[in-house]
Amino acid sequence: MRWLRYGGFGLALAVAGCDGERGGVPGNQPVQLQARLESFERCEDLESYIEDTAVLDMRTQLSWQKEMIGGWGRGGPIMEDGAGAPPSAPAAGDSNSGGPGTGKAGPDDYTDTNNQVEGVDEADFVKNDGTRIFVVSGRKLYVHRSWPAASLSALSSVALEGWPREMFLQGNRVVIFSQVALQRDGSTEPQCDAFRGCYTYDMSATKVTVVDVTDLAAPQVQDQLYIPGYYANARRTDSAVRLLLNDSFRWPQNTRWWPEYSEGLWDDEDRLKRELDKLIVQNEKLIREQTLEQWLPKGWRKLPDGSRVEVGYDCRDFFRSNTPAKVGFVTVASLNLDAPGAESTIHRTSLVTDPGEVYANTESLYLASRHWWWWPEDGQKDHTYLHKFDIRTPGSARYVASGVVEGHPLNQFSMDEHEGVLRVATTINTFKEDGDNPWGRTETTNRVVTFREQNGRLVKAGQSEELAKGESIYSARFIGDKGYVVTFRRVDPLFTFDLSDPEHPRKVGELKVPGFSSYIHPLDENHLITVGVHIPENPNEGWQRTVKLSMFDVTDPAHPTEKFTHLVGTTSGWSEALWDHKAFNFFPSKGLLALPFADYVYNGSDYWSGFRSELRVFNVNAATGFTPVGTLSMSDLYRTQNYRDWTWYWTPNVRRSVMADDYVYAITDAGVRVAHVSNLQVPLATTTFETNFSTPYYP
């Protein structure tokens, strides 16, 4: 049986000093206040640690089952969907520039991926350089010539193996990351027979495909590299790519999480407990019999002739934490694009731990992994371990230091490094027993904490006062020596911080407005623009929530004001920018904001005609606020798609945009459309993509 920690409900509970066992369940694991990573000198040590950690995890799960026999008890288990299975990881030109006959090689200015840190590119499924747009949709890479704008055309496509996720564009190379399902023997082809059909996949690898796009009409695959693990995200600084992978734990094939059924077993508590004890012994034997290569399969490179070259690893590049850890692997894979093909190497720095949030600038990469515990107890608070890596050398990530912070960061924007100081905004959950409620209750508060690196440790330099008790952080942004945090319960307090003295980070102002902001973007030194949701303060009007753009004046940090707001669409509207900052596209040189938007407005006709899929464009000005410029609609592509082909990774909604000089490109998984900003309702050109993904591709 597979158990979820209470974090599945947004609660991560740290434990202080419970070393015994509770009714046969392995005892709580204390928070390690001086966290560090330790490397393995020998492969035998790595194998032993993996097996010891797996045995503890397995014993805990089955011991919990024993404790629950005869009743759930206080704080009973929570079962994942599919309980009983081994753990698995889971998603016409004009006179303006760009028209025909201008002879202009490219736009004067254009927008690219909305990255958190200047100089650090974040992978996305859309990349462009002003004259070319590349889109990963379904199982293909679509290559566009996008300039002149009126001549937008898809010149070619490249079939991709597995489930393509995101990519980078570096010069004439596109580097694509795909999820590839594998059998335990490493093959990508499904194994089928006449009786059971095709077997399910039980492993996964991330495939790195390097495509030379020098000739847009005939792109060529240069390199194909397979690395075990699930793709999480990636960063690029010049030619240095850092790829973050989460590799789920592969339990031995015959590991069992419940006894085989026999008549009367579930009515005899003593007998059922004995059967669970037998399972513990049997499972441990299976775990101890595994080899290191079964725990950690190697990667490989596919050569042009179809043969494979093994890409191994060094056990000394694996780290264990001195903190409690659950079985699983997090890998920072470093790839230097200046050494392509067979000459390139990939360096893996791996942690035996749970995955978490990642933040990176041009010099450092931070991983934040939440503390693992076994059983909740009154007064416990959640903690997060922070691990810093030096990434100044292309092709490697060197471990530097670790630390611990109370609470947990929301996402990458909750972390930032400035002049050597790490700033972290966290929500702190505290578990409280609550009478007869077996799940207890959670109390929340929030805080900003600063850290300095000292002798292999991330040492707390200072912390702010506690903020907004009973609320949680919904967005954060650090800009120079200033910080901004938004929390929410029914209103949206925007907190401003002075971080000029890292030893004394302090809240200097607060503003409450209805709803919340989920992404904060700097407009200029004194103004922020945000996207979020407007929610009326009256709970009875909660159904009237609407996507909202806000502009905050923070000229006086002690007295921030919401200077302008603009509600977008109806109560049925949504935007991918609400949860993915890469969908938020601000063009500073033109003062334009492009927001992908979807809505449903029933018009009394057929169901599908009510859907709206479009790109909303606004002029943004600190003196006038948000002025609608127009809408570039792609609703026709939305409505004509076969909805049965929609998946978690493909949908015909407008998801991204590109702006180049006075032209706006709307991008969906169904195609790309461009229009002049002065006449958005009249498209100049449209490309469409294939929509049939029912047949997997095996190169």
N, C-alpha and C positions, 0 to 999 in steps of 0.2 A: 504494500500500500504506500502511496506517495503522500507525504504530509506537507502542507504549506505552513511556513512560518507566519506569524501574525502580521508580518509585513504585507501579506496579501490583502490586508484591510487597511494598509497605509500606516501600520504600526510596527516599528522595529524596536525591540526592547533589549537594552543592554542589561547585563546582569553583574552584580557586584558580589563576588565571593561566595558562591554556592557550589562547593566542591564535592558534596556528597551525591547520593542518588536518591531519587524520589520514587518510592514504590517500585524500584527496579529499573527506573528510567535513568540513563546517564545524567549526571548532575549538570546544573547550569554552568556556563563557561564565563569566567569573569572578564570584564573589559581590561585590555592591556593598555595602560596609560603611557607606556613608553614603547610604542610600536616600532618594529623594524622588520626588514626582510633579510633572510639568510639563504645563501646559495647552497647547492649540494655539491660536495666534492666528488662524490662517486655516484654512478647510476644506481648502484645497489641501495644507496641511502634514499634516492628519489623514489624508487620502487617501494621501499618499505614504508615511507611516509604516505604515499598514495594509498597503500593497502590499509595502513593503520587508520587513516582518516575515513576510508570507505567502511571499514568494519564498525567504527564508532557511529557513523551515520546510519548504517543498516541496523545495528543493535538498538539505536534510539527509536527508529521507526517501529520495529517489531515490539520493543518493550512498551511503547506507547499503546500498541494494540492490546497487550496484556493488561495494562492498567485500565483500559476502557471497557474490558469485559465486565458485563453486569451493569453497565451504566456509563454515561458519558463522563460524569464527574465534573469538577470545576475546571474550566479551561480546556474542554475536550478538543479533539483533533478537528482539523479542517481538511477535507479531502479535495484534491484537484480533480478536474474533469478527467475521466478515464482512470480513476483510482485503481491501483493494483498493477499498473504497468510500470516498468522501470522509468526513471526520470528521463525526459526528453525536452529539448528546447523547442521551443515552439516552432511571424510580414512584409498699275497705271501711274506712272510717275508724275511729278509736277516740277516746278521750278526749284524746289528745295533740294538739298543734298540728298543723295540716295536714289534719285529718279534716273531713268535712262538718259544716256547722253551727257552726263555731267563729267565723266572721265575721272571721278574721284575714287581712289583705291579703297577707301574705307571711311567710316564715320569719324568725326572729330572726338566724340566721346560716346561711351556705351556703358551699360551696367553689366556686372558679373554677379557671381554668387554672393549673397549677403553673408559674409563671414564675420565671426565674432572678433577676431584679432587681425589687424592689418599685417599683411605679409604671410599669413597662414591660410591657405586655401582649404575649404572643406568640401568633401566629396558630395556630389549631387547627381540626379539623373538627367540634368540639363547643364551643358557647358557651352560657352561661346567665346569668341575673341573679336567680335564686332563685324566680322565678315563671314564667319562660319558658325552654325548652330548645330550641336550634337545632342540628340535625344535618345535615351534608352527607354523603349516602350515595349512591353511584353517581353519577347525573347529576341529582340533585335536592337541594334544600334542604327539610328537613322542619321545620315550625313547630309547637311543642308548647306547650300550656298545662300547666305542671307543678305548679301550686299551686291548690287543696289537692292534696296528693300523691295521694290516693285517686282523684282525678278526672283524673289524667294522661290527656291525649288529644292526638293529632296533628290539628290544626285545618286545616292546609292544607299545600301543597307548591308549590315553584317549580321548573320545569324549567330546567336550566342547560346552557349550551353547553360543548362540549369535555369536559375531564376535571377536575371541581372538586377542589381540593386542600384549602384551609384558608380561614379567615374570621376577621373581627373582629365584635364586637357593641359598638356605641357608641350608647347611648340607644335610639332606635327605628330605627336603621339597622344592617343587616347588610351587611358588605363582604366579598365572596367573591372568591377568587383561583382562576382556572381555567386549565388549559393548553389552548390551542386550536391545532390543526394547520392549517397554511396551505399553499397553493400559492405559488409564487414571485410570482404576480401579486397576492397578498394575499387571494385568495378563500378562504373556509372550506369551500366545497362540494367534494367529491372530483370529479376529472375522469375520466370513464369512456368507454370505447368497447366495441364488441362483441367485439373481438379480445383486448385486453389486460386487460379488466376495469377496475377503478378504479386510477388512478395512486396511487403512494405520496406521502405528504406530505413536503416537504423543507424546511419552515420551521416555526417555532413562535412563538406569541405568548402572553403572559399576559393574560387578560381580567380586568378588575376590574368586578364587577357590584355596584352599590349597590341594596339592596332596602329599601324603607320597610315596616316591620312594625308600624306603629301599630295597624292592624287585623289581628289575627292570622289571621282567617278569610279575609282578602283582601289579602295582601302585594302591593306594587306595585314593579316595577323602576323605579328613579329614574335610573340612569346606567349606561352600558356603555362601558368604555374599554379599548382594545387597545394593548399595549405589546410590541414585539418582544423575545423572550427567554424562557428557561425559568424558571419560578417556583422560587426556592430557599427563602426564608422571609421573614417580615415581623415588624415590631415596631410597636407603637402606644403613644404617650404622649398621653393626652387625645384631641384631634382630629387629631393629627399621625401619619400612617402612613408608615413607611419600608418599602419593598418591595425585596427583593434579587433581582435577576435575573441569570442566567447565559445569555449569548447565544452559542451555538456559532458557529463560523466557517463562512461560506457560501462554499465554493470555487466558482469559475466552473463552469458546468454541464458543460462538456466536458473538465475537468481529468482527466488520466489518471495512474494510479499504477503501471501496468505496460504493457509493449509489447503490441501486438496479436499474437496467435498467428500464427506462420508456421512451416512445416516446418523443423526443424533449428535454429531460433533458440536454444533452450535448451541445445543441445549445442555451440554456438560462443560461447565466452566473450567474445572480442573484439567479435564482431558484437552480442551482447547489450548490452555496455557502450556501444557506439555508439548503439544504439536508446534506451537510457536517457538518454544525453546529448541526443538529439533531443527526448525528452519534456521534459527540463528547459527547453529553449529554447521549446518549444511552450507549456508550462504558464506560463512567465513572461510570454509574450506575452498569454495569456488574462487573467492576473492584472492586468497593466498596462492592459488595455483596459477593465476594470471601472470603473464610476462610483461615487462615494461613496454614492449612494442605493441602489445594488445591495449595497454592503457594509453599509450601515446604513439599512435601510428605516424609514420614519417610522411612528408610531402613528396611531391615529384614535379618534374618539368616535362611537358610533352614536347618532343622534338618534331620538326617538320615532317619526318618520315613516319610519325605515329608512335615511335618508340618512347620509352620513359627513362628518365634519369632521376634517381632518387635524390631527394633534398632532405638531408637528415637534420639533426639538432645536437647540441652539446648539452649534456645534463647539467653542466655548470652554469648554463644560462637559465635554469629553472630556480625559482625562489619559493620558499615557504615563509609565511608570516609567523611571528611569535604570538599572533593573535588567534583566537578561535576561527577556524575556517571550515566551510562546507566543501564537499567534493565538487570539483569543477576546475576549469583552467581559463585564465585570462592571458592573452598573448598580445604583446606589442611587436608586430612584424615590421622590420625596417627594410626598405627597398630603395636602392640608388638607381634612378632612371638614367644616369649618365653612363651606366655600364649595362646596356640592354642585352637581351638574348642569352646565349649560353655563357657569356662572360659575367653576367650579373649574379649576385648572391643575395640571399635573403637571410637576415639575422633575426632570430626570435628571442625575445625576452619574455619568459612566461612565469606567471604566478599561479600557485595552486590555491585558488580562492574563488569566491563569488564575483560576478561582474559588477560594475558600477558606472558612475559618471566619469567622463574624461574631459579635461581642459588642456589646451596646448597653445603656447606661443612659439616664437621662433627659436627659443632656447630650451624650454622646459616642457615636459608633459606630466600631468598629474592624473592619477587614478584614485577614485574615491569608492571604497567598498564598505558596505554597512556591516556592523558587528553581527555575528551569528550567535544565537542563544538557543537554549533547549526548552525552557519553560518560563512563562511570565510570572512575575511576583510583584507585589504591591510596591510602588515607588520606583520601579525600574525606568530608566531613560534610554533612548536609543543613542548609539554612537556610530561614527563613521571613521574608518581608517584612511589616511591620506598617504599616498606613495608618490614620490617625485623622481623623475628620470631626466637625465641630461640628453638632449637630442641635437646638440650643436654639430655633431659629426654625422654626416650622411651615412646611412646604412647601419646605424646602431642606436641603441637606447640604453644608456648606462644608469643603473640604479644609484640614487643619491641619498635619499633620506625618507623617513616616515614620521607620521604624527597621528594624533587622534583628536576629533572634535565632537562635542556633544551635538546630537541631532543628525540631520541628513540634508544634503543639498538637493534642491529641486531638479536642476539640470546643469548643463555646462556654464550657463550664465550666472550661476550661483558661485562660481569660482573665478578668480582673476589674480594674476601676478603683476605687480607694479614695483619697479625699482627693487627687485629682490624680495618683496614682501607678498606673501599669499594672503588674499582676502577671501573668506568663505561666508556665505549667508546660509543659515540652516534653520529648519523647523525642528523643534525638540518635542518629541512625544514622550509622555510619562504615563505608564500604566497604573490605573487605580482600581482596586477591588470595589465592587459596587453591589453590596447586598447579595441578592439571589441571582444576579445576572452572571452566568458562567463566563461570559467574555469580558466582564469588567467594563471600564470606560477609559477613554484617552483624553488627557489634558495636553494642550499644545501651547507653546510659546515660541518666540523667534529671536535670532541674535546674529550679529556680524562679528566674526572672530578673525584676527590677524596672526600670521605665523612667520617666523624667520628660520632659515636653515642654519643649524649650528651643530657641527661635528656629527653628521649623519642623522640628525634628528630635526624634525619640524617642531620647533618650540613655540608655544603660544606667546605672542608678544602682547596682545591686548584683546579686549572684547567689549562690545557695546552693552548697554542695558538691555534687558529683555523687552521684546516688542509684542504688542497685539496678542495678549493671552487669549486663548480660545480660537485663534485664527491660524492659518497656514500661509506660507509664502506661495504666491502664484507667479511672480516674476521678479527678476533682479537684474541689475546692470551696474558694472563698475566702470567709471570713466575718469582716468587720471587719479587725482586724490579725492574724488567724490564717489559716492555710492548711492544707489536708489533701490529700494525694496518695496514691493507691493504685496500686501497680505489680503486675505478675504475671508469673510463669513457671510455677511449680507451687504456690507459696504466695503469699499476699496480704499484702505489707507495707503497713500504713497508716503514713504518715509525717506527723508534725505539725510545723508551722512557726510560728515567731514572726516576724511581718512588721512589727512596730511600728517598726523602724528600716529604712526602705526601702533604705538604703545597705548594710545588712548582714542580708539575709534569712537565717535560719538554721534548720536542722532541729534540733528539740529532743527528739523522741521517735520511736520506731519500734515497731511491733507486727506480728508475723507470724502469720497464721492460714491454714488451707487454703482454696483457692479464690480468688475475687476479688469485689470490689464494683464494679459498673458505674455506680451512681448514689449520691451522698451527699446526705443531706437533714438540715438542722439540726432537732433536737427541741427543745432549749433551749440555754442558754449553755454547758452542760457535757456535752451528749450529742448524738451523731450517730446517725441511723438510715440504713441502707443496704439496697439490694437488689442481689443478685449471684448467683453460682453457687458452690456448695460442690463442691470437687473434692478427693478424698482425696489425702493426701501420697504414698501408695504408687501409683506409676504403674500397677501392675497392677489397681488398683481405679478407674481413671479413668472407666470406664463408669458408675459410681455417682454421677455429678454430679447435683445437685439445686438447684432455685431456693432461695435462702437469704435470709432477713431477718436483719440483725445490728444490735445496738445497741452503740455504742462510748462508753465513759466517757472524756472528755478533760478532766476537771477538772484533772488534773495532766498538762499536755501532754508532759512528759518521760517519763511512764509511762502511755500510753493502754492501756485494757483493753477486750477484747470482753466486755461485761457479759452480754449475752443473745444467743442465736441461735434461729432457728426455721426448720426445713426445710419447704418447701411442696411437696406433691404427690409424684409419683414421678419416676423418672429420665427419663420422657417429657415432663415438664411444662415449660412455658415461660410467660413473661409479656412483653407488649409493653413493660412498664416496664424490662426489662433493657436496652433500647436507645433508649427514648423517655421522657424524664422527664415528659412531659405525661400519661402513663398512671399515674404515681405520684400518688396523691391522699391527702394527709394533712389532717385536719380538726382543727386545734389546739384549738378550744373544746370539742370532744367527746373529744379524745384518740383519734380513730379513724383507721385507715389502711385504705384500700380498694385492693386490688391485682387488676387483671384477670388471669385465669389460665386456661390451657388445658392439658389433659392427655389422655392416652390410656391407658385401662385395659381390656385385653381381658377380656371376660366370658364367653368361650366361645360367644357367640351371633354375630350378624352383625357385620361390620366396623364400620359406622357407629355402632352403639349404644355402642361403647367410648369415643367422644370426650366430653370434658368441656369445657364452655365456661361460665365462671362468674366471679363477683366474690367474692373472699375478703375478709372484713372482720375486722380485728384491733383490739383495744384496745391502745394503746401507752402504757406508763407507765415512767418511769425507775426505779421501785422494783420493778416486777414483770415488765417486759419485754413480750413479745408474747403476748397472750391471744386465741385465736380467738373471735370473736363469732358467726360463722356464715357461710353461703355463699348468695349469691343466684345461682341457676343459670339459665342461658339455653341449656342443652344441647338443649332441645327445638327451639329455633329453629335451632341449628347443624345438627342432624341432618335437619331437614326442607328445608333449602335445596338447590337443585340445584347440585351442586359444579361443574358445567361453567360456571356463571356467575361463579365466583370469579376475581378478577383481582388485580393488584398493588396496586390501590387499594380493593378491596372484599373483605371476608371476614367471615363471621358470628361470628368470635370476639368475646368481650367485649373491648373496647379502651379504654374510658373509663368514668368514673363521676362522679356528682355526689352530694353529701350536703347535705341541708338540714334543719336541726334534727335530728329523730330518724328521718329517712327517707333511704333509699339508693336511687339510680337506677343501674342497670347499662345501659351503652350499647354497642350493636354496630352494624355496618352493616346488620343485619337488623331492628333495632327497639330499643325502650327499655322497661325494666321497672322498677317501683318496689316496695319493700317497707319495712315498719317495721323498724328495726334490731333490735328485740327478737324478731322473728319473720321472719327473712329467707327462710326456706323457703316462706313463704306470700305470693306476690305479691299486691299490691293492684290493679295495673293493668299492662297491657302494650300497646304499640303495635307494629305491624309495618310494614315498608317493602316497596316493590316490589323485585324482584330481577332483572328482565330489562333488561340493558343492551346488548343486541345491536344496537339501532338508534340511531345517532348522532342528536343533536338539533341542528338548524340553525334558529335563530330567524329 
